[in-house]
Amino acid sequence: MKLQPGEEILIKEGRTGWGNILAVTNKRLLILDRDKIVGETPIENVAGAYAETHILTGLTQLKIKLKDGREMPVIFRSSANGFLYGGSESAGADLLNLTNRYVEAINRAVSEQLPAKEV
């Protein structure tokens, strides 16, 4: 994977439901197939991110809000059992923790892209 000048990886540990890895850098969201970039979204197009857990299924999704009003849902696979949801409570807690780390990384990257406010 080739990073742009000044680009650094903030998080790259979540395998998604479609089997690829989501990497967050200070400049882009990257979809990786091993170390090959198969998709990307510039951080400047992202408004923010949040985690949403469905009560009936216990399924936690990462929701990435784009500035054009669209949302990109991402579901991570459990490292414990490889499933999207279900399994033990600890696997669900691990997925929630992973999703929350992605929310924090994306929101931090977005806030760093904002121009500094004039005093």
N, C-alpha and C positions, 0 to 999 in steps of 0.2 A: 504494500500500500504506500502510495506516494503522498506525502503531506505537502501543503503549500508553505511557502516561506512564512515563518512566524506562527504557524499552526501547531497546536499541541492537543493531544488526546486527553479529554477530561474523564471519560469512562468508556470501556470497551469490554464488557463482561456478560452482556445479556444475549442469550440465544433466543431468537424470536420463534413464534409459532410456525413460521414458514422455514425455519432451520438456519436462517442467516444471523449474523451478529450485528447489533446496532451499536455503532460507535458515535460518540459525541465529541466533537472538537470545539475549540473556541471559534471556529469559522463555519463548520458544516455538521449536519447529521449525515452519517454514512451507513449504508447497508453493505455489509461485507459477506462475501462467499469465501471463506478462509481469509486470505489477505487481499483479495481482489475486490475493488469497489464496483458494486453492481447497481448502486443508486445513491443519490445524494440530494440534500436540500440545504441551501445556504442558510445560516443562522439569521441573516438579515430578513428572511422570509417568515421567520417563526415569531409568533406573538408570546408563546409561553407553553407550559406543560403542567399537567396535574394527573393524579392517580384517581381512578374510579373503581370501586369494588361493588359488584352486583350482589345484592343481598341473597337472592335465591341460590345462586351457583357458587358464591364465594370467589368468583373469577375477578382478578384485579387486572385492569388495563391501564397502560400508559396512554394518555390522550395528549397529542401534540397539536396545539392550536396554531394555525397558520394565519398570517396577516390578511389573506384574502377571504377569511371566514371559514375555510374548510378545517376539518380535524382529521388527524391521522391516528387511528387506534393501533396500539402495539401490545401484544400479549407475549409475555416471556415464558419459556419452558422452565420447568423445575429442574435444577441440576441433580436433585435427589432421585427423581423417578422419570424424568423426561416428558411428563405429561404437562398439558397446559393448565390444568386445574385438577382438584381432587387429591387424593392421597392423604398424607398425614397433615396435622395442623402445623407442624414445624416447616413442612415444605411450603404451605400457604404463607406462613410468616416470612420465609426466605424470599418468596416471590414479591411480597408486599415491600420488604426492605429493599430489594433490588429495584423495583419500580420507583420507590421513593428516592433512591440514589440517582436514578436517571432524571426524575423531575427536578431535583436540586441542580444537577449538572446542566440541564437544558436551560433552566431559568437563570442560572448564573451566566451562561454564555450569552443569553439574550440581553441580560442587564448590562453586560460589559460592552455590548454593541451600541447601546444607547449613547448619544452624544452627551458630553458632560454639561450639566446645567450651568448657565452663567450666574455669577453671584452679583 
